[in-house]
Amino acid sequence: MVLISSRLLQLERKKNTLDDIQQLVDRHDGLQDLMHVIAEADGSPAPTMDLIKSNLGLARDFVEEFGKATELYNIAVCRIIGPAMYTTLPREIRDMVYEYLTPHQLDITLRPCYPCAESDLLHVYRGHLDYSLYFAPQPRSQDDELCPEHYWRDDIISPGVAHELMEAWYRNSTFNMWADWICEGWPAEWLNILLNNDRFEARLRPHEMITKFAFEVQFSYRTGAIDSHWQKSLLEALDSLFSLKEATQIDLRVRCGSGEDPIAALKAFLVLIRPAFLRLRKLGYRCTIKAIRRKPNPFSKVIDEWVQELKTEVKGKDNAGLIGV
């Protein structure tokens, strides 16, 4: 650690010295002229920054070297902090650290350029048309765009901390699955793949650890009825949610596409999902439903009335968990 810190300070001092020389030469035209006059008088080449670097033994890529030194420093810190944290801090405090390191929400979709690009792999949308593979070929490596940091690796952070961090990935993150369109195998088939396959290849069971799941659905109502194929795919996807553990937070987010009568479309959609939604609630899942729409939002009143009707059917102590927004 001391050696690495010393190395970093040496590199920083050399870089600062070069910057000072460059600023001095650039700031004084007379100094540049004087350097050329001296060079002409004794026949030596005119001094340049490259020549100065060469004479000082500094003709190297400081950015690259500084980056490598910083990486070594980070690895050394992780190797000290990881085992110490695992052996000295209680699990409650470690979980607070993991919550800081894991994503708040994962927006999951099938095609990275909906719907024009063909793809048979799940992607996570990261903003500004930036997509990353959910199932990375080499999880927890530098090639894993979702978890490239050193603190994901057993040999650096310690196996115990890495395992708890992977568990926290599933426990802390909201898995928000987009179902803006319906096609063969989407979203039902891929929802099952997501819930039953561990992206870290560590034999974890995501459906037993995920605590927050969101499902964004877009529907249309052009011909007086919801498309039968769309209905079948959606109901299959809702059935997959029953594999999640009880008390999981499930948020259904509804977006209405183009259509003749959006209110009628919403009511038809609510009739369609009512049995599954009611069953989820009776089994102890914490279900919410809301419409994604710019204000003013006429859907909210329809949803509120629908939720009130469901509340009268749900018997038991905890009726407060069924909320419509």
KETOR-758086 format. One line per field, with one value per residue (C-alpha): residue number from 1; y, x, z. Coordinates in nm, 4 decimals, decimal comma, m for minus. Layout:
BEGIN
pos: c(NUM | ...)
north: c(Y | ...)
east: c(X | ...)
up: c(Z | ...)
//
This chain:
BEGIN
pos: c(1 | 2 | 3 | 4 | 5 | 6 | 7 | 8 | 9 | 10 | 11 | 12 | 13 | 14 | 15 | 16 | 17 | 18 | 19 | 20 | 21 | 22 | 23 | 24 | 25 | 26 | 27 | 28 | 29 | 30 | 31 | 32 | 33 | 34 | 35 | 36 | 37 | 38 | 39 | 40 | 41 | 42 | 43 | 44 | 45 | 46 | 47 | 48 | 49 | 50 | 51 | 52 | 53 | 54 | 55 | 56 | 57 | 58 | 59 | 60 | 61 | 62 | 63 | 64 | 65 | 66 | 67 | 68 | 69 | 70 | 71 | 72 | 73 | 74 | 75 | 76 | 77 | 78 | 79 | 80 | 81 | 82 | 83 | 84 | 85 | 86 | 87 | 88 | 89 | 90 | 91 | 92 | 93 | 94 | 95 | 96 | 97 | 98 | 99 | 100 | 101 | 102 | 103 | 104 | 105 | 106 | 107 | 108 | 109 | 110 | 111 | 112 | 113 | 114 | 115 | 116 | 117 | 118 | 119 | 120 | 121 | 122 | 123 | 124 | 125 | 126 | 127 | 128 | 129 | 130 | 131 | 132 | 133 | 134 | 135 | 136 | 137 | 138 | 139 | 140 | 141 | 142 | 143 | 144 | 145 | 146 | 147 | 148 | 149 | 150 | 151 | 152 | 153 | 154 | 155 | 156 | 157 | 158 | 159 | 160 | 161 | 162 | 163 | 164 | 165 | 166 | 167 | 168 | 169 | 170 | 171 | 172 | 173 | 174 | 175 | 176 | 177 | 178 | 179 | 180 | 181 | 182 | 183 | 184 | 185 | 186 | 187 | 188 | 189 | 190 | 191 | 192 | 193 | 194 | 195 | 196 | 197 | 198 | 199 | 200 | 201 | 202 | 203 | 204 | 205 | 206 | 207 | 208 | 209 | 210 | 211 | 212 | 213 | 214 | 215 | 216 | 217 | 218 | 219 | 220 | 221 | 222 | 223 | 224 | 225 | 226 | 227 | 228 | 229 | 230 | 231 | 232 | 233 | 234 | 235 | 236 | 237 | 238 | 239 | 240 | 241 | 242 | 243 | 244 | 245 | 246 | 247 | 248 | 249 | 250 | 251 | 252 | 253 | 254 | 255 | 256 | 257 | 258 | 259 | 260 | 261 | 262 | 263 | 264 | 265 | 266 | 267 | 268 | 269 | 270 | 271 | 272 | 273 | 274 | 275 | 276 | 277 | 278 | 279 | 280 | 281 | 282 | 283 | 284 | 285 | 286 | 287 | 288 | 289 | 290 | 291 | 292 | 293 | 294 | 295 | 296 | 297 | 298 | 299 | 300 | 301 | 302 | 303 | 304 | 305 | 306 | 307 | 308 | 309 | 310 | 311 | 312 | 313 | 314 | 315 | 316 | 317 | 318 | 319 | 320 | 321 | 322 | 323 | 324 | 325)
north: c(0,0000 | 0,2440 | 0,1602 | 0,2148 | 0,5473 | 0,6637 | 0,5667 | 0,7641 | 1,0735 | 1,0498 | 1,0287 | 1,3223 | 1,5396 | 1,4634 | 1,5393 | 1,8690 | 1,9680 | 1,9094 | 2,1059 | 2,3985 | 2,3965 | 2,3840 | 2,6731 | 2,8807 | 2,8349 | 2,8955 | 3,2092 | 3,3914 | 3,4363 | 3,5929 | 3,2761 | 3,0709 | 3,3152 | 3,3044 | 2,9252 | 2,9305 | 3,1938 | 2,9813 | 2,6742 | 2,8534 | 2,9841 | 2,6448 | 2,4363 | 2,2284 | 2,1444 | 2,3789 | 2,2541 | 2,1064 | 1,9452 | 1,6044 | 1,6764 | 1,7951 | 1,4781 | 1,2647 | 1,4373 | 1,3965 | 1,0357 | 1,1222 | 1,0305 | 0,8056 | 0,7969 | 0,9338 | 0,8921 | 0,5206 | 0,4753 | 0,6747 | 0,4644 | 0,1385 | 0,2623 | 0,3694 | 0,0273 | m0,1463 | 0,0866 | 0,0091 | m0,3649 | m0,3356 | m0,1366 | m0,3921 | m0,6781 | m0,5067 | m0,3702 | m0,6772 | m0,9378 | m0,6799 | m0,5767 | m0,9395 | m1,0375 | m0,7236 | m0,5632 | m0,7146 | m0,8291 | m0,5327 | m0,2861 | m0,4857 | m0,4834 | m0,1033 | m0,1043 | m0,3462 | m0,1279 | 0,1542 | m0,0667 | m0,2340 | m0,0724 | 0,0853 | m0,0273 | m0,2441 | m0,1622 | m0,4937 | m0,5403 | m0,7976 | m0,5918 | m0,3112 | m0,1054 | m0,1816 | m0,3178 | m0,2793 | m0,4794 | m0,8545 | m0,9987 | m1,3085 | m1,1790 | m0,9781 | m0,6278 | m0,3618 | m0,0088 | 0,2347 | 0,5583 | 0,7527 | 0,4463 | 0,2605 | m0,1090 | m0,3813 | m0,7577 | m0,8858 | m1,2300 | m1,1386 | m1,4090 | m1,3597 | m1,2302 | m1,0186 | m0,9507 | m0,6325 | m0,7496 | m0,7522 | m0,4014 | m0,4243 | m0,5460 | m0,4623 | m0,3325 | m0,5185 | m0,5509 | m0,8131 | m1,0665 | m1,3413 | m1,3179 | m0,9437 | m0,8658 | m1,2165 | m1,4964 | m1,4158 | m1,0498 | m1,1277 | m1,3837 | m1,1425 | m0,8688 | m1,0938 | m1,1757 | m0,8020 | m0,7427 | m0,9419 | m0,8278 | m0,4510 | m0,3900 | m0,3279 | m0,5524 | m0,3448 | m0,5528 | m0,3704 | m0,5295 | m0,2477 | m0,5032 | m0,8674 | m1,1288 | m1,5005 | m1,5839 | m1,2262 | m1,1456 | m1,4769 | m1,7021 | m1,4476 | m1,3582 | m1,7215 | m1,7132 | m1,3999 | m1,5409 | m1,8876 | m1,8229 | m1,6670 | m1,4051 | m1,4526 | m1,8308 | m1,8751 | m2,1160 | m1,8463 | m1,8584 | m1,5154 | m1,5919 | m1,6655 | m1,3453 | m1,0749 | m0,8527 | m0,5807 | m0,6434 | m0,4022 | m0,4902 | m0,2194 | m0,3067 | m0,1193 | m0,2124 | m0,0865 | m0,1132 | m0,0527 | m0,3044 | m0,3131 | m0,5947 | m0,6699 | m0,8969 | m1,2617 | m1,3420 | m1,0405 | m1,1553 | m1,5039 | m1,3765 | m1,1293 | m1,3836 | m1,6287 | m1,3568 | m1,2794 | m1,6497 | m1,6438 | m1,3870 | m1,6530 | m1,8076 | m1,5050 | m1,5444 | m1,4250 | m1,0602 | m0,9530 | m0,5991 | m0,6216 | m0,2953 | m0,3130 | m0,0038 | 0,0481 | 0,2512 | 0,2914 | 0,2920 | 0,4417 | 0,3552 | 0,4845 | 0,4884 | 0,4670 | 0,4543 | 0,1586 | m0,0069 | 0,0388 | m0,1076 | m0,4080 | m0,4527 | m0,4419 | m0,7066 | m0,9231 | m0,9055 | m0,9083 | m1,2839 | m1,2922 | m0,9632 | m1,0701 | m1,4068 | m1,2443 | m1,0229 | m1,3070 | m1,5047 | m1,2209 | m1,0350 | m0,6550 | m0,5414 | m0,1920 | m0,0673 | 0,2740 | 0,4353 | 0,5905 | 0,8986 | 1,2696 | 1,4835 | 1,5247 | 1,1505 | 1,0336 | 0,6737 | 0,7284 | 0,7555 | 0,4356 | 0,2480 | 0,3829 | 0,2645 | m0,0760 | m0,1145 | m0,0267 | m0,3028 | m0,5518 | m0,4473 | m0,5569 | m0,9067 | m0,9426 | m1,0747 | m1,0660 | m0,8273 | m0,6629 | m0,4889 | m0,1826 | m0,3515 | m0,3358 | 0,0147 | 0,1717 | 0,4912)
east: c(0,0000 | 0,2799 | 0,4694 | 0,1617 | 0,0810 | 0,4410 | 0,4309 | 0,1098 | 0,2630 | 0,5743 | 0,3677 | 0,1546 | 0,4627 | 0,6170 | 0,2919 | 0,2530 | 0,6131 | 0,5495 | 0,2260 | 0,4088 | 0,6785 | 0,4188 | 0,2184 | 0,5361 | 0,6420 | 0,2926 | 0,2456 | 0,5654 | 0,6271 | 0,9633 | 1,0763 | 0,9966 | 1,1938 | 1,4890 | 1,4939 | 1,5064 | 1,7887 | 1,9981 | 1,9324 | 2,0476 | 2,3634 | 2,4996 | 2,3406 | 2,1316 | 1,7675 | 1,5041 | 1,3729 | 1,0264 | 0,8048 | 0,8793 | 1,2541 | 1,2198 | 1,0287 | 1,2940 | 1,5808 | 1,4028 | 1,3163 | 0,9485 | 0,8479 | 0,5644 | 0,1864 | 0,1142 | m0,2606 | m0,2225 | 0,0301 | m0,1787 | m0,4832 | m0,2937 | m0,1576 | m0,5053 | m0,6432 | m0,3774 | m0,4539 | m0,8290 | m0,7607 | m0,5352 | m0,8001 | m1,0725 | m0,8536 | m0,8109 | m1,1621 | m1,3571 | m1,2351 | m1,2237 | m1,5839 | m1,6991 | m1,5401 | m1,6026 | m1,9289 | m2,2721 | m2,4820 | m2,7202 | m2,4357 | m2,2929 | m2,6368 | m2,6332 | m2,3044 | m2,4452 | m2,7504 | m2,5194 | m2,3363 | m2,6352 | m2,8671 | m3,1944 | m3,3810 | m3,3118 | m3,5173 | m3,5246 | m3,6243 | m3,5692 | m3,4670 | m3,2154 | m3,3733 | m3,7446 | m3,8796 | m3,6524 | m3,3507 | m3,3605 | m3,2280 | m3,2827 | m3,1090 | m3,2307 | m3,0913 | m3,0887 | m3,1620 | m2,9124 | m3,0297 | m2,9522 | m2,9881 | m2,7331 | m2,8110 | m2,6151 | m2,6600 | m2,8345 | m2,6702 | m2,3069 | m2,0844 | m1,8344 | m2,0252 | m1,8406 | m1,5508 | m1,4426 | m1,6542 | m1,9684 | m2,1031 | m2,3476 | m2,0936 | m1,7397 | m1,6017 | m1,3333 | m1,5528 | m1,7683 | m1,4824 | m1,4182 | m1,0372 | m1,0416 | m1,3247 | m1,3403 | m1,5879 | m1,8156 | m1,8616 | m1,9010 | m2,1733 | m2,3665 | m2,3308 | m2,4793 | m2,7713 | m2,8185 | m2,8327 | m3,1568 | m3,2915 | m3,2372 | m3,3057 | m3,6471 | m3,6734 | m3,8785 | m3,9731 | m4,0990 | m4,3838 | m4,4468 | m4,5208 | m4,6216 | m4,4554 | m4,3819 | m4,2180 | m4,2296 | m4,2805 | m4,3874 | m4,1022 | m3,8318 | m3,9867 | m3,9421 | m3,5811 | m3,5183 | m3,6703 | m3,5174 | m3,1606 | m2,8829 | m2,6936 | m2,3898 | m2,3734 | m2,3402 | m2,6341 | m2,8567 | m3,2347 | m3,3560 | m3,7282 | m3,6631 | m3,4658 | m3,6302 | m3,8435 | m3,9487 | m4,0833 | m4,2459 | m4,4243 | m4,4860 | m4,7645 | m4,8830 | m5,2149 | m5,4310 | m5,8010 | m5,8674 | m6,1344 | m6,3677 | m6,1766 | m5,8287 | m5,6330 | m5,6665 | m5,2973 | m5,2030 | m5,4415 | m5,2893 | m4,9308 | m5,0126 | m5,1955 | m4,9065 | m4,6709 | m4,8903 | m4,8958 | m4,5151 | m4,5268 | m4,6630 | m4,3143 | m4,1934 | m4,1909 | m4,4898 | m4,4966 | m4,2992 | m4,3848 | m4,5418 | m4,6139 | m4,8213 | m4,7700 | m5,0195 | m4,9638 | m5,2404 | m5,1388 | m5,3331 | m5,6997 | m6,0512 | m6,1541 | m5,8685 | m6,1038 | m6,2917 | m5,9571 | m5,8458 | m6,1693 | m6,1377 | m5,7783 | m5,8791 | m6,1446 | m5,8796 | m5,6256 | m5,8763 | m5,8574 | m5,4764 | m5,4463 | m5,6989 | m5,5327 | m5,1911 | m5,3286 | m5,5031 | m5,1787 | m4,9983 | m4,8290 | m4,8194 | m4,9741 | m5,0113 | m5,1369 | m5,1029 | m5,1345 | m4,8335 | m4,9767 | m4,9149 | m5,1316 | m5,4227 | m5,4660 | m5,8269 | m5,7161 | m5,6503 | m6,0190 | m6,1042 | m5,8227 | m5,9171 | m6,2746 | m6,1550 | m5,9221 | m6,2009 | m6,4129 | m6,1295 | m6,0781 | m6,4288 | m6,3445 | m6,0181 | m6,0849 | m5,8368 | m5,6446 | m5,4141 | m5,6273 | m5,4063 | m5,1473 | m5,3667 | m5,3161 | m5,4074 | m5,2327)
up: c(0,0000 | 0,0956 | m0,2233 | m0,4414 | m0,2702 | m0,3152 | m0,6823 | m0,7343 | m0,5725 | m0,7909 | m1,1088 | m0,9990 | m0,9251 | m1,2654 | m1,4420 | m1,2518 | m1,3432 | m1,7125 | m1,6954 | m1,5322 | m1,8038 | m2,0804 | m1,9284 | m1,8868 | m2,2489 | m2,3846 | m2,1747 | m2,2867 | m2,6581 | m2,5794 | m2,4038 | m2,7140 | m2,9343 | m2,6960 | m2,7036 | m3,0865 | m3,0902 | m2,8556 | m3,0648 | m3,3848 | m3,2140 | m3,1091 | m3,3811 | m3,1411 | m3,2179 | m3,0800 | m2,7450 | m2,7581 | m2,4972 | m2,6505 | m2,6275 | m2,2678 | m2,1812 | m2,3509 | m2,1676 | m1,8366 | m1,9087 | m1,9085 | m2,2644 | m2,1495 | m2,1307 | m1,7860 | m1,8221 | m1,8858 | m1,6057 | m1,3621 | m1,4534 | m1,3951 | m1,0629 | m0,9552 | m1,0482 | m0,8400 | m0,5526 | m0,5729 | m0,5774 | m0,2731 | m0,0858 | m0,1697 | m0,0495 | 0,2854 | 0,3365 | 0,2135 | 0,4644 | 0,7451 | 0,6813 | 0,6623 | 0,9940 | 1,2022 | 1,0873 | 1,1644 | 0,8670 | 0,9085 | 0,8519 | 0,5629 | 0,3985 | 0,4162 | 0,2245 | m0,0349 | m0,0843 | m0,1869 | m0,4394 | m0,6082 | m0,8671 | m0,7580 | m1,0705 | m1,3744 | m1,6850 | m1,8689 | m2,2317 | m2,5057 | m2,8050 | m2,7610 | m3,0381 | m3,0081 | m3,2292 | m3,5297 | m3,4114 | m3,3871 | m3,0634 | m2,8572 | m2,5445 | m2,2481 | m2,2190 | m1,9495 | m2,0651 | m1,9111 | m2,0689 | m2,3878 | m2,6142 | m2,4030 | m2,3535 | m2,1739 | m2,1813 | m1,8713 | m1,8925 | m1,9518 | m2,1098 | m1,8248 | m1,5214 | m1,2661 | m1,5032 | m1,6797 | m1,9752 | m1,7588 | m1,8211 | m1,5302 | m1,2717 | m1,3962 | m1,0659 | m0,8707 | m0,5626 | m0,7383 | m0,7574 | m0,5058 | m0,5220 | m0,4534 | m0,2132 | m0,0546 | m0,1386 | 0,1566 | 0,0657 | m0,3060 | m0,2318 | m0,0080 | m0,2695 | m0,5389 | m0,3096 | m0,2482 | m0,6260 | m0,6397 | m0,3043 | m0,3429 | m0,7128 | m0,8669 | m1,1733 | m1,4139 | m1,7170 | m2,0243 | m2,2163 | m2,4623 | m2,7316 | m2,7453 | m2,9648 | m2,9577 | m2,6262 | m2,5032 | m2,2303 | m2,0684 | m2,1816 | m2,1093 | m1,7758 | m1,6721 | m1,7920 | m1,5873 | m1,2689 | m1,2875 | m1,4053 | m1,2015 | m1,4042 | m1,1772 | m1,2355 | m0,8585 | m0,8168 | m0,6715 | m0,7213 | m0,8328 | m0,7886 | m0,4211 | m0,3589 | m0,5702 | m0,3464 | m0,5929 | m0,9401 | m1,1839 | m1,5049 | m1,7658 | m2,0093 | m2,3157 | m2,4724 | m2,7590 | m2,8354 | m3,2015 | m3,3020 | m3,0009 | m2,8286 | m2,7047 | m2,9383 | m2,8300 | m2,8851 | m2,6748 | m2,3997 | m2,3943 | m2,3753 | m2,0999 | m1,8831 | m1,9220 | m1,8031 | m1,5018 | m1,4129 | m1,3996 | m1,1193 | m0,8840 | m0,8766 | m0,6808 | m0,3042 | m0,1031 | 0,0084 | m0,3013 | m0,4108 | m0,7598 | m0,9417 | m1,2576 | m1,4721 | m1,7518 | m2,0664 | m2,3242 | m2,6887 | m2,9747 | m2,9939 | m3,0413 | m2,6753 | m2,4213 | m2,1202 | m2,2688 | m2,3428 | m1,9836 | m1,8451 | m2,0763 | m1,9632 | m1,5942 | m1,6541 | m1,8195 | m1,5340 | m1,2462 | m1,1623 | m1,1574 | m0,9699 | m0,7079 | m0,6640 | m0,6180 | m0,3450 | m0,1640 | m0,1581 | 0,0194 | m0,2646 | m0,2255 | m0,5512 | m0,6913 | m1,0251 | m1,1837 | m1,5238 | m1,6955 | m1,8541 | m1,8590 | m1,6381 | m1,6334 | m1,5951 | m1,6460 | m1,5935 | m1,2227 | m1,1352 | m1,3246 | m1,1513 | m0,8063 | m0,8481 | m0,9678 | m0,6703 | m0,4281 | m0,5765 | m0,5284 | m0,1678 | m0,0806 | m0,2103 | m0,0226 | 0,3254 | 0,6105 | 0,8285 | 0,5773 | 0,3178 | 0,3221 | 0,1016 | m0,2089 | m0,3398 | m0,6710 | m0,7732)
//
